[in-house]
Amino acid sequence: MFERKGLQTATILTDTFRRPGDAMARVQGFTDFRYAVMTHPISSLDPEQIRARAHEALPEVLSILGLDQDGREPIGAADGYRRA
């Protein structure tokens, strides 16, 4: 919904929800939707473990957003994300 309104987003799923995530994206018309994936489960993790998982997912999140590893838009990148 945010991307349809022109707001860039990055979604993070746990690996268990990859198939439902793909199905939901297709239903919404995003056949090539990209998202970051982290290992399931996360509900039983302590704050430090969650922080570590987020750190692991960060490169993919930045890539989805069209940003380099420092969080800056790469030179020459006109539109770093795809819209349906």
C-alpha positions as CSV (number, residue, x, y, z in Angstrom):
1,M,0.0,0.0,0.0
2,F,2.8,2.4,0.8
3,E,4.6,1.7,-2.5
4,R,1.4,2.4,-4.4
5,K,1.4,5.8,-2.7
6,G,5.1,6.4,-3.8
7,L,6.6,5.6,-0.4
8,Q,9.6,3.4,-0.6
9,T,9.5,0.4,1.7
10,A,11.5,-2.7,2.7
11,T,9.8,-5.7,4.2
12,I,11.5,-8.3,6.4
13,L,10.1,-11.8,6.8
14,T,11.3,-14.8,8.7
15,D,12.1,-17.8,6.5
16,T,8.9,-19.6,7.6
17,F,6.8,-16.9,6.1
18,R,8.5,-16.8,2.7
19,R,5.7,-18.7,0.9
20,P,2.8,-16.8,2.4
21,G,4.7,-13.6,1.7
22,D,5.2,-14.5,-2.0
23,A,1.5,-15.3,-2.2
24,M,0.4,-12.1,-0.6
25,A,2.7,-10.1,-2.9
26,R,1.2,-11.8,-6.0
27,V,-2.3,-11.1,-4.9
28,Q,-1.4,-7.4,-4.5
29,G,0.1,-7.4,-8.0
30,F,3.8,-7.4,-6.9
31,T,5.0,-10.5,-8.8
32,D,8.7,-9.6,-8.3
33,F,8.4,-8.2,-4.8
34,R,11.8,-8.3,-2.9
35,Y,12.0,-8.7,0.8
36,A,14.8,-9.4,3.3
37,V,14.6,-12.8,5.1
38,M,15.8,-13.6,8.6
39,T,15.9,-17.0,10.4
40,H,12.7,-18.0,12.2
41,P,11.8,-17.8,15.0
42,I,12.4,-14.3,16.4
43,S,9.7,-14.1,19.2
44,S,11.9,-16.1,21.6
45,L,15.0,-14.0,21.1
46,D,16.4,-11.5,23.6
47,P,17.1,-7.9,22.5
48,E,20.7,-8.5,21.7
49,Q,19.8,-11.5,19.5
50,I,17.2,-9.5,17.7
51,R,19.8,-6.7,17.2
52,A,22.1,-9.3,15.7
53,R,19.4,-10.6,13.3
54,A,18.6,-7.1,12.2
55,H,22.3,-6.4,11.6
56,E,22.4,-9.5,9.4
57,A,19.3,-8.4,7.4
58,L,20.5,-4.8,7.0
59,P,22.5,-5.3,3.7
60,E,19.5,-6.7,2.0
61,V,17.2,-4.0,3.4
62,L,19.6,-1.3,2.0
63,S,19.7,-3.1,-1.3
64,I,15.9,-3.2,-1.6
65,L,15.8,0.5,-0.8
66,G,18.4,1.1,-3.5
67,L,21.0,2.3,-1.0
68,D,24.7,1.4,-0.6
69,Q,26.1,-0.1,2.6
70,D,26.5,3.3,4.1
71,G,22.8,4.1,3.6
72,R,23.5,6.5,0.7
73,E,22.0,6.3,-2.8
74,P,24.6,5.0,-5.2
75,I,25.9,7.4,-7.8
76,G,23.8,7.2,-10.9
77,A,20.8,5.4,-9.2
78,A,17.7,7.1,-10.6
79,D,15.1,4.8,-9.0
80,G,16.4,2.3,-6.5
81,Y,13.2,0.4,-6.1
82,R,10.6,-1.2,-8.2
83,R,6.9,-0.4,-8.2
84,A,4.0,-2.5,-9.4
